[in-house]
Amino acid sequence: MDQDQLRQLLEMVRGGAVDVDEALDRLRHMPFEDLGFAKVDHHRALRHGMPEVIFGHGKSPEQVLGIAGRLLERNKNLLATRLSPETAAMLRAEFPMAEYFPLSRALRVWGDRTIHGKGSIAVVCAGTSDIPVAEEAQVTAEVMGNEVDVVYDIGVAGIHRLMNNRERLVKARVVVVCAGMEGALPSAVGGLVSCPVIAVPTSVGYGASFNGLAALLGMLNSCASNVSVVNIDNGFGGGYVASLINRL
């Protein structure tokens, strides 16, 4: 339940269309609903403008299905990340409107496509190998009500590719930049744009990249003051924070 739904319910009570007992029944599971194996946070949409997101890794298909069902009883949108193909197939069988993205392993139900962001979000990645992380950021930002412009494969090894897309980047209110190896791209983007840049280090790279640690440390040490950093491979976190910023 988000602010608009809560306001509508209160107006219906005031107008007599819904009695107090029925309204109490609808609000019974706020702020959370205890399923035993999970406490579903139905209050999340009121706080963040987006229902609770399901992190699929480590959960059984039945657990993910149970949580998703409860969330979709009260929300038009759903996002689940890091789902196995088997779990995604079970969800799509139960909810035919669900979309699954095999590269990022994200699944969404996008029933409400209202745009809430005040501008666009650009999602950028350095190389084709970074696309799974960038796609997670894209899917997250879109389902949270943002226009998203995606630019793939413009890493610093061919800096002219970045410069060729500069006009697209400067139009965005927030830029999410996903990069592995030495993690240089967010700093380069940060020097070109005036908006916040959310840097997402990826685990792409050879041995001394330490599964994304080198990129993470490089981004944390960026001299571009508009760059902030999320965790390794956390495209979801990058897209989520970018969405919150885009609503301000």
Secondary structure, 3 states (H helix, E strand, C coil): CCHHHHHHHHHHHHHCCCCHHHHHHHHCCCCEEECCCCEEECCHHHHHCCCCCEECCCCCHHHHHHHHHHHHCCCCEEEEECCCHHHHHHHHHHCCCCEEECCCCEEEEECCCCCCCCCEEEEEECCHHHHHHHHHHHHHHHHCCCEEEEECCCCHHHHHHHHHCHHHHHCCCEEEEEECCCCCHHHHHHCCCCCCEEEEECCCCCHHHHHHHHHHHHHHCCCCCCEEECCCCCHHHHHHHHHHHHCC
